[in-house]
Amino acid sequence: MCLGVPGQVIEWLQRDPTFGLAVVEFAGVRRQIHMACVPEAGVGDYVVVHAGIAICHVDEAEAARTLAEFARLEQLHTDADSSLQSDSESDGLTS
Amino acid sequence: MRHVDEFRSSSTCLRLLKQIRETASVPWVLMDVCGGQTHGLVKSGIEQTLAGVVELIHGPGCPVCVTPAEAIDFAIQLVTEENVLLATFGDMVRVPGSRQSLMQARSMGADVRVIYSPIDAVTLAQQHPDRQVVLFAVGFETTAPATALAVLQASEQRLGNFSLLVSHVRVQPAMEAILQMPDCRVQAFLAAGHVATVTGFHELGSLSDRYHVPVVVTGFEPVDLLMGILDCVEQLEAGSCRVSNQYGRHVQQRGNRAAQAIVERVYQVATTPWRGFGQIVEGGLRLREPFASFDACNRFQSLAETAERDPDVCRAADVMAGRIKPKQCPEFGITCTPDAPRGAPMVSSEGACAAYYRFQNRPPQ
């Protein structure tokens, strides 16, 4: 129900507090999306779309920071594993 | 897809699973309150992989599942007795009311349309000026901006043939209701990420303090879900409790102010009935006075008062309060399947029972 899909703003069609409309692209598919809740979004920005309206702006810096943190942890663990001959291969998602 | 695929990395998932296993000294009980997260946890195998390490239970995370039977009965009355054109989400049409579902009513000729966006219902009203169009507006805070925007658009266009049957619900009061149950087992919450994109998470702080439970705002991809679980487990092991945000790319502490302003203009908080829970204080929304003319309960008042009220037969209430898991219900997979559901959680694509049926398709031994 609360499905939200991130898409990139391609073009504003109409600027209006109630009827604001933009073309948003999702993995190559373009749709017209209501933009009343993200009036500040610019072309090229990512927004999260739910039920035909954009409900929030994606914080690119925060997304990059999270991914960098994962990469750092991964590197740390890889280094630790290679020195300890870890049995991490036995861990895993089962399905 | 950008901002999605990166959060499905199997190597990151494996690291996080290992970290969770190393951190959890007892099988802590964590509850999610979002059907999308329930499905993510079951579909990805996280729920099974972490069995015995943490116990994941699923709260009332599916708005369709908690919509009272009488609201569905009223919707069916509208389409069968008043020749209304009723527009709603796909999940809603299959949920049984007291006697039948909207889909069954449609199979007998009623005009029930499945829409993707609430704004599509406004378009239907423009296209059918000779018909009364009713939007059956269900959903959490995530969906409320879309239905509120539909009201504002209809209002500005002075559409006299458009109204709403409002059955919007709010997550935080439901979390509080669960914590107040005498047999509550919840030790930490994974808070619904997309609800928080709209509401923010500043108000969850008092809930966390008052009930001494960690509350972690979490996303929907496997990495997001595991980050949320790890954060809960770390807090529980340390004996601390606070609200934290593991969905920072989409969720700001104060949420989306523009969306909140639209919702607040159209709706006010109200005490509402939840299927399986009874009345929940401040658990829902209703239209504000200036928009009362858009309320289907006012427009079709005589019907609203005569809607029938029958007791529920399914154990949805126990499932949604986390007292039993779907597969512990004696009807699961035997007399209750997605094709022949006895209750809403087996119907909705986000219901907990449907998730277990689809991804762990074995009836209890």
Chai-1 contact restraints between the chains, C-beta under 6 A:
chainA,res_idxA,chainB,res_idxB,connection_type,confidence,min_distance_angstrom,max_distance_angstrom,comment,restraint_id
A,M1,B,G35,contact,1.0,0.0,6.0,A-B,restraint_1
A,M1,B,P63,contact,1.0,0.0,6.0,A-B,restraint_2
A,M1,B,E350,contact,1.0,0.0,6.0,A-B,restraint_3
A,C2,B,C34,contact,1.0,0.0,6.0,A-B,restraint_4
A,C2,B,G36,contact,1.0,0.0,6.0,A-B,restraint_5
A,C2,B,F140,contact,1.0,0.0,6.0,A-B,restraint_6
A,C2,B,T142,contact,1.0,0.0,6.0,A-B,restraint_7
A,C2,B,H194,contact,1.0,0.0,6.0,A-B,restraint_8
A,L3,B,G36,contact,1.0,0.0,6.0,A-B,restraint_9
A,G4,B,H194,contact,1.0,0.0,6.0,A-B,restraint_10
A,P6,B,H3,contact,1.0,0.0,6.0,A-B,restraint_11
A,T18,B,L152,contact,1.0,0.0,6.0,A-B,restraint_12
A,T18,B,Q153,contact,1.0,0.0,6.0,A-B,restraint_13
A,T18,B,E156,contact,1.0,0.0,6.0,A-B,restraint_14
A,A27,B,M1,contact,1.0,0.0,6.0,A-B,restraint_15
A,H34,B,I119,contact,1.0,0.0,6.0,A-B,restraint_16
A,A36,B,L149,contact,1.0,0.0,6.0,A-B,restraint_17
A,C37,B,P145,contact,1.0,0.0,6.0,A-B,restraint_18
A,C37,B,N256,contact,1.0,0.0,6.0,A-B,restraint_19
A,C37,B,A258,contact,1.0,0.0,6.0,A-B,restraint_20
A,C37,B,A259,contact,1.0,0.0,6.0,A-B,restraint_21
A,V48,B,H250,contact,1.0,0.0,6.0,A-B,restraint_22
A,H50,B,T142,contact,1.0,0.0,6.0,A-B,restraint_23
A,A51,B,S117,contact,1.0,0.0,6.0,A-B,restraint_24
A,A51,B,T143,contact,1.0,0.0,6.0,A-B,restraint_25
A,A51,B,A146,contact,1.0,0.0,6.0,A-B,restraint_26
A,G52,B,Y116,contact,1.0,0.0,6.0,A-B,restraint_27
A,G52,B,S117,contact,1.0,0.0,6.0,A-B,restraint_28
A,G52,B,I119,contact,1.0,0.0,6.0,A-B,restraint_29
A,I53,B,A146,contact,1.0,0.0,6.0,A-B,restraint_30
A,I55,B,T197,contact,1.0,0.0,6.0,A-B,restraint_31
A,I55,B,V198,contact,1.0,0.0,6.0,A-B,restraint_32
A,I55,B,A259,contact,1.0,0.0,6.0,A-B,restraint_33
A,C56,B,T197,contact,1.0,0.0,6.0,A-B,restraint_34
A,C56,B,H250,contact,1.0,0.0,6.0,A-B,restraint_35
A,C56,B,N256,contact,1.0,0.0,6.0,A-B,restraint_36
A,V58,B,H3,contact,1.0,0.0,6.0,A-B,restraint_37
A,V58,B,R249,contact,1.0,0.0,6.0,A-B,restraint_38
A,D59,B,R249,contact,1.0,0.0,6.0,A-B,restraint_39
A,E62,B,G248,contact,1.0,0.0,6.0,A-B,restraint_40
A,E62,B,R249,contact,1.0,0.0,6.0,A-B,restraint_41
A,A63,B,H3,contact,1.0,0.0,6.0,A-B,restraint_42
A,A63,B,R249,contact,1.0,0.0,6.0,A-B,restraint_43
A,L67,B,E6,contact,1.0,0.0,6.0,A-B,restraint_44
A,F70,B,T12,contact,1.0,0.0,6.0,A-B,restraint_45
A,H77,B,R15,contact,1.0,0.0,6.0,A-B,restraint_46
A,D91,B,L14,contact,1.0,0.0,6.0,A-B,restraint_47
A,D91,B,L17,contact,1.0,0.0,6.0,A-B,restraint_48
A,D91,B,K18,contact,1.0,0.0,6.0,A-B,restraint_49
A,L93,B,G45,contact,1.0,0.0,6.0,A-B,restraint_50
A,L93,B,T49,contact,1.0,0.0,6.0,A-B,restraint_51
A,T94,B,G45,contact,1.0,0.0,6.0,A-B,restraint_52
A,T94,B,Q48,contact,1.0,0.0,6.0,A-B,restraint_53
A,T94,B,T49,contact,1.0,0.0,6.0,A-B,restraint_54
A,S95,B,G45,contact,1.0,0.0,6.0,A-B,restraint_55
